[in-house]
Amino acid sequence: MKSLPCLLALALCLAPAVRAAFPTLHLKPVVLSQIHSPTTITHAGDGSGRLFVCDQPGFVYIIDGGMLLPTPFLDLTTSGLNTIVQAPTGYSERGLLGLAFHPDFATPAASGEGKFYVYYSAAAQTNQNPSTPQNHISVVSEFTVSASNPNLADPASERILLTFGQPQ
């Protein structure tokens, strides 16, 4: 109990030194009103410094050099049979929800070169079990980057890895 005042005195003496060791942080807006409901921010692990941002309505955008690129990296709003379910206004757990890059994304000639994975909600397919109605299905898909432009995905490369029904 006698050591408590000593610890407090030591902490007060060291506080300015500890505070001086940390740099001053500043916030700078990068994207204003262009992304509606971001669900994931990640990088490709390729050393490019690009950030990939999932927007719940179905777009993956790239922030490069502090600027949002005007063309989406991937547009899942019209992705063939698995068109993404558009989330209603307000809160929803549907839409584009996740993005991950293969560990070998940037390794030339590796089996995972240029591959990435997305998790999204698609319209419900034919329900085999009427006792459990489906509101939508969850989809995990693999895509590859466009051969001609590293800032664009190839939407035709989608390979569906997993789907499962969602009753709500």
N, C-alpha and C positions, 0 to 999 in steps of 0.2 A: 504494500500500500504506500510505503514511503517512496518507492521508486516511480510512482505515477507522476508526481510533480516534476521529477527529473526528466522523464520521457517527454512530457509536454513542453518543457523548456527547450529540450534538444530539438524537438520537432519544429518549434517556432524559430529557432536559430537556423535550421537547415532549410526551411521553406523557401526563402529567396533563392538559395543556391539551386535547389531542385527545380524551381519554377524557371530559372534562367537556362537550365539545360534543355528545355523544350522549345522548339521553334514556334513562332507565332503562326497561327493558321488563318487562312483567309478563304472565304467561300466565293466562288465565281460561277454565275449561272452559265451553263453550257447549252441547254436546250430549254426553250420557253414555248410551251403550248403545242409542241409538235408531237409529243408522246403523251398518250392519254392515261394509260394504266400500266406502267412498267412492272413486270413481274420478275425479270432476271437481268442482271448485268454481269457479263463475264468477258474473258479474253480467250483468244484461240491458242495461246501458248506458242505463238510463232515469232515472237519478238517484234511484231509490227507496231505494238502500242495501241492497236485498235481495241475499242470496247464494243461489244455486241449487246444490244438492249432489246429484250422481248417486250412487245406491246400487246397487251391482252386481246385487243381486237384481231390480231393475227399477223402482225408484222414483226420482223427482226430488222432493227436499224443498226448502223455502224456510226460510232463517234470516233473520228480520226483527227488527231491534232487539235482536239478541243472543238471540232465542228461536226455537226450532224450531216452525214452525206444525204443528198436529196433523194436518191433512189434506195428503197429498202433492199437489204441483203436478201430477204426472203419474204414473200407474200403468200400467206396461207389462207387468204380470204376466198380464193377460188382454186383450191388444190384438187381438181378432179372429183372423184367420188367422195373424198374425205374433206369436203369443204368445212372449214372451222365453224363451230356454232358461235354466232354473234351474241355476246353477252348483252343483256338488256341494260338500260341506264341504271345506275346505282350499283350496288354490290352484287357480284356473281363469282362463282368458282369455276366458270367455264371460259374457254378461250385458249389462247396460247399461254402456257403456264411455265414452261421450262426449256432450257437450252444447255447442251454440254458438248464440248469438243472431244474428239477421240484423242487419247494421249499421244498418238503418232500423227496427229493432224499435219504437222509441219515437217515430218520426216519423209524425204523423197524415197519413192519405191516401197514404202512400208504399206502393209495391208490397210492401215487406217489413214493413209495420206488423204487430206482434203475432206475427211468425213466428220459429220457432226450429227447430233441427235436432238430432236424436239419432242416435247410432250404437249399435246393439245386436245381439245374437245371437238368431236365431229358429230354430225347429225346421226341419230340412232338409225341403225340398220334394221332389217327384219328381225323381230324378236321371236326367238324360238320358245320362250317360256312366258305365256300370257299372264301367269300369276305374279310375275315380277316385271312390271312395265319399265321400259327404258326411256329416260329423258334425253340421253345422249350417250356416246361412247368416248372413252378415253383412248388416245392413240399415242404410241411411242414409235417414232419413225427415224430412219437414217436418211440423210441427204449427203450430197457431195457438192463441193464448190465448183462453180463454172470453170471450165478449162481455160477460157479466154479472159476472165476477169475475177481476181481474188476477192473483189468486193460484192460479188453476186453469187448466190447459190443457184444450183441447177434444179428447178422445181420438178422437172421430169425424172430426176434421179431418186425420188422418194421410194424407199423400201420400208413397208410397214413391218415392224418387229413384234408389236403387241397391241391388241385391242381388248377392252373389257367394257361391259355395259355399266352404265350409271343410272340408278333408278331415280335420282333426284336432280 
